[in-house]
Amino acid sequence: MTGYSILRDARGAPIAVTMTFEEYLRLDPKGAESYLTDEQLGELAANEADGEFFPSDVVHRILDGENPIRVFREYRGHTQGELADLAEVSSNYVSMIETGKVRPSRKLQLKLAAVLNVDYEDLEPAADEDDE
């Protein structure tokens, strides 16, 4: 289950995204923190583990429907060839995954998540409203 929903206009084009505040905080911590009280910020700081927050441009690219593997690969500064080598697959296969021609197996997605230092779920494509 995702923490957001995509709202579409009459033609089916995405126009807005709704999400839980927790999801917003995870995706855009700086923006979300501006809505918290000092007490809530203190609690948040006390509860933060070693989780990584990503810049809003990374988040927006994924929410806009870009392939998360491509977004995180570029964010980490890898070429398709480098990611392919690290994941022990061909660069052509990485290209096919990033363009949506194939979907990685769970095992490969776990490997890609480890290589890109993200959670497995972070590599899931943004769900269409019909998928929810």
CYANA upper distance limits for C-alpha pairs under 8 A (distance plus 0.5 A):
  1 MET  CA    132 GLU  CA      8.07
  2 THR  CA    127 ALA  CA      8.35
  3 GLY  CA     19 MET  CA      5.77
  3 GLY  CA     20 THR  CA      6.03
  3 GLY  CA     23 GLU  CA      6.21
  4 TYR  CA     17 VAL  CA      7.09
  4 TYR  CA     18 THR  CA      5.73
  4 TYR  CA     19 MET  CA      4.24
  4 TYR  CA     20 THR  CA      6.94
  4 TYR  CA     23 GLU  CA      7.94
  5 SER  CA     17 VAL  CA      6.11
  5 SER  CA     18 THR  CA      5.64
  5 SER  CA     19 MET  CA      6.73
  5 SER  CA    129 GLU  CA      6.83
  5 SER  CA    132 GLU  CA      8.38
  6 ILE  CA     14 PRO  CA      6.94
  6 ILE  CA     15 ILE  CA      8.10
  6 ILE  CA     16 ALA  CA      6.52
  6 ILE  CA     17 VAL  CA      5.09
  6 ILE  CA     18 THR  CA      7.00
  6 ILE  CA    128 ASP  CA      7.29
  6 ILE  CA    129 GLU  CA      6.05
  7 LEU  CA     14 PRO  CA      6.29
  7 LEU  CA     15 ILE  CA      6.32
  7 LEU  CA     16 ALA  CA      5.60
  7 LEU  CA     17 VAL  CA      6.35
  7 LEU  CA     18 THR  CA      7.99
  7 LEU  CA    129 GLU  CA      7.71
  8 ARG  CA     12 GLY  CA      5.60
  8 ARG  CA     13 ALA  CA      5.67
  8 ARG  CA     14 PRO  CA      4.79
  8 ARG  CA     15 ILE  CA      5.77
  8 ARG  CA     16 ALA  CA      7.48
  9 ASP  CA     13 ALA  CA      6.04
  9 ASP  CA     14 PRO  CA      7.02
  9 ASP  CA     15 ILE  CA      6.82
 19 MET  CA     23 GLU  CA      6.73
 19 MET  CA     24 TYR  CA      6.98
 20 THR  CA     24 TYR  CA      6.81
 21 PHE  CA     25 LEU  CA      6.47
 21 PHE  CA     32 ALA  CA      8.17
 22 GLU  CA     26 ARG  CA      6.69
 23 GLU  CA     27 LEU  CA      6.59
 24 TYR  CA     28 ASP  CA      6.22
 24 TYR  CA     29 PRO  CA      7.62
 24 TYR  CA     32 ALA  CA      6.81
 25 LEU  CA     29 PRO  CA      5.04
 25 LEU  CA     30 LYS  CA      8.34
 25 LEU  CA     31 GLY  CA      8.17
 25 LEU  CA     32 ALA  CA      5.57
 25 LEU  CA     33 GLU  CA      7.58
 26 ARG  CA     53 PHE  CA      7.14
 27 LEU  CA     53 PHE  CA      7.35
 27 LEU  CA     54 PHE  CA      7.12
 27 LEU  CA     55 PRO  CA      8.46
 27 LEU  CA     56 SER  CA      7.54
 27 LEU  CA     59 VAL  CA      6.49
 28 ASP  CA     32 ALA  CA      6.60
 28 ASP  CA     53 PHE  CA      7.91
 28 ASP  CA     54 PHE  CA      7.65
 28 ASP  CA     55 PRO  CA      7.39
 28 ASP  CA     56 SER  CA      6.04
 28 ASP  CA     59 VAL  CA      7.81
 29 PRO  CA     33 GLU  CA      6.26
 29 PRO  CA     53 PHE  CA      7.37
 30 LYS  CA     34 SER  CA      7.24
 31 GLY  CA     35 TYR  CA      8.21
 32 ALA  CA     36 LEU  CA      7.77
 33 GLU  CA     41 LEU  CA      7.51
 36 LEU  CA     40 GLN  CA      6.21
 36 LEU  CA     41 LEU  CA      6.63
 37 THR  CA     41 LEU  CA      6.66
 38 ASP  CA     42 GLY  CA      6.66
 39 GLU  CA     43 GLU  CA      6.82
 40 GLN  CA     44 LEU  CA      6.56
 41 LEU  CA     45 ALA  CA      6.64
 42 GLY  CA     46 ALA  CA      6.69
 43 GLU  CA     47 ASN  CA      6.62
 44 LEU  CA     48 GLU  CA      6.50
 54 PHE  CA     58 VAL  CA      6.92
 54 PHE  CA     59 VAL  CA      7.37
 55 PRO  CA     59 VAL  CA      7.16
 56 SER  CA     60 HIS  CA      6.47
 57 ASP  CA     61 ARG  CA      6.60
 58 VAL  CA     62 ILE  CA      7.03
 58 VAL  CA     71 VAL  CA      7.03
 58 VAL  CA     72 PHE  CA      8.06
 58 VAL  CA     75 TYR  CA      7.88
 59 VAL  CA     63 LEU  CA      6.67
 60 HIS  CA     64 ASP  CA      6.36
 61 ARG  CA     65 GLY  CA      7.14
 61 ARG  CA     66 GLU  CA      6.06
 61 ARG  CA     71 VAL  CA      7.59
 62 ILE  CA     66 GLU  CA      5.42
 62 ILE  CA     67 ASN  CA      6.94
 62 ILE  CA     68 PRO  CA      6.13
 62 ILE  CA     71 VAL  CA      7.52
 62 ILE  CA    125 PRO  CA      8.05
 62 ILE  CA    126 ALA  CA      7.23
 63 LEU  CA    126 ALA  CA      6.65
 65 GLY  CA    125 PRO  CA      7.69
 65 GLY  CA    126 ALA  CA      6.44
 66 GLU  CA     70 ARG  CA      8.08
 66 GLU  CA     71 VAL  CA      7.56
 66 GLU  CA    125 PRO  CA      8.29
 67 ASN  CA     71 VAL  CA      6.85
 67 ASN  CA     98 GLU  CA      6.19
 67 ASN  CA     99 THR  CA      7.79
 67 ASN  CA    100 GLY  CA      8.12
 67 ASN  CA    123 LEU  CA      8.50
 67 ASN  CA    125 PRO  CA      6.58
 68 PRO  CA     72 PHE  CA      6.49
 68 PRO  CA     98 GLU  CA      8.50
 68 PRO  CA    122 ASP  CA      7.60
 68 PRO  CA    123 LEU  CA      5.66
 68 PRO  CA    124 GLU  CA      7.33
 68 PRO  CA    125 PRO  CA      6.66
 69 ILE  CA     73 ARG  CA      6.38
 69 ILE  CA     98 GLU  CA      6.88
 69 ILE  CA    112 LEU  CA      8.36
 69 ILE  CA    123 LEU  CA      6.28
 70 ARG  CA     74 GLU  CA      6.59
 70 ARG  CA     98 GLU  CA      6.18
 71 VAL  CA     75 TYR  CA      6.57
 72 PHE  CA     76 ARG  CA      6.49
 72 PHE  CA    116 LEU  CA      7.13
 73 ARG  CA     77 GLY  CA      6.74
 73 ARG  CA     78 HIS  CA      5.86
 73 ARG  CA     79 THR  CA      7.63
 73 ARG  CA     80 GLN  CA      8.15
 73 ARG  CA     83 LEU  CA      7.68
 73 ARG  CA    116 LEU  CA      7.10
 74 GLU  CA     78 HIS  CA      6.25
 74 GLU  CA     79 THR  CA      7.61
 76 ARG  CA    116 LEU  CA      7.38
 78 HIS  CA     82 GLU  CA      6.22
 78 HIS  CA     83 LEU  CA      6.58
 79 THR  CA     83 LEU  CA      6.77
 80 GLN  CA     84 ALA  CA      6.50
 80 GLN  CA     91 SER  CA      6.14
 80 GLN  CA     94 VAL  CA      6.83
 80 GLN  CA     95 SER  CA      7.39
 81 GLY  CA     85 ASP  CA      6.64
 81 GLY  CA     90 SER  CA      8.02
 81 GLY  CA     91 SER  CA      5.37
 82 GLU  CA     86 LEU  CA      6.70
 83 LEU  CA     87 ALA  CA      6.52
 83 LEU  CA     91 SER  CA      8.12
 83 LEU  CA     94 VAL  CA      8.18
 83 LEU  CA    112 LEU  CA      8.43
 83 LEU  CA    115 VAL  CA      8.11
 84 ALA  CA     88 GLU  CA      6.20
 84 ALA  CA     89 VAL  CA      5.45
 84 ALA  CA     90 SER  CA      5.91
 84 ALA  CA     91 SER  CA      5.48
 84 ALA  CA     93 TYR  CA      8.34
 84 ALA  CA     94 VAL  CA      6.71
 85 ASP  CA     89 VAL  CA      6.84
 85 ASP  CA     90 SER  CA      7.74
 85 ASP  CA     91 SER  CA      8.16
 86 LEU  CA    115 VAL  CA      7.19
 87 ALA  CA    108 LEU  CA      8.04
 87 ALA  CA    111 LYS  CA      6.66
 87 ALA  CA    112 LEU  CA      6.59
 87 ALA  CA    115 VAL  CA      7.38
 89 VAL  CA     93 TYR  CA      7.16
 89 VAL  CA     94 VAL  CA      7.87
 90 SER  CA     94 VAL  CA      7.09
 91 SER  CA     95 SER  CA      6.70
 92 ASN  CA     96 MET  CA      6.73
 93 TYR  CA     97 ILE  CA      6.72
 94 VAL  CA     98 GLU  CA      6.65
 95 SER  CA     99 THR  CA      6.67
 96 MET  CA    100 GLY  CA      6.66
 96 MET  CA    101 LYS  CA      5.57
 96 MET  CA    102 VAL  CA      6.24
 97 ILE  CA    101 LYS  CA      6.48
 97 ILE  CA    102 VAL  CA      5.55
 97 ILE  CA    103 ARG  CA      6.18
 97 ILE  CA    104 PRO  CA      7.05
104 PRO  CA    108 LEU  CA      6.26
104 PRO  CA    109 GLN  CA      6.24
105 SER  CA    109 GLN  CA      6.54
106 ARG  CA    110 LEU  CA      6.57
107 LYS  CA    111 LYS  CA      6.85
108 LEU  CA    112 LEU  CA      6.54
109 GLN  CA    113 ALA  CA      6.49
109 GLN  CA    120 TYR  CA      7.19
109 GLN  CA    123 LEU  CA      7.87
110 LEU  CA    114 ALA  CA      6.74
110 LEU  CA    120 TYR  CA      6.29
111 LYS  CA    115 VAL  CA      6.67
112 LEU  CA    116 LEU  CA      6.48
113 ALA  CA    117 ASN  CA      6.22
113 ALA  CA    118 VAL  CA      5.58
113 ALA  CA    119 ASP  CA      6.36
113 ALA  CA    120 TYR  CA      5.82
113 ALA  CA    122 ASP  CA      8.43
113 ALA  CA    123 LEU  CA      7.46
114 ALA  CA    118 VAL  CA      6.96
114 ALA  CA    119 ASP  CA      8.18
118 VAL  CA    122 ASP  CA      6.89
118 VAL  CA    123 LEU  CA      8.30
119 ASP  CA    123 LEU  CA      7.81
120 TYR  CA    124 GLU  CA      7.96
127 ALA  CA    131 ASP  CA      6.44
127 ALA  CA    132 GLU  CA      7.47
128 ASP  CA    132 GLU  CA      7.49
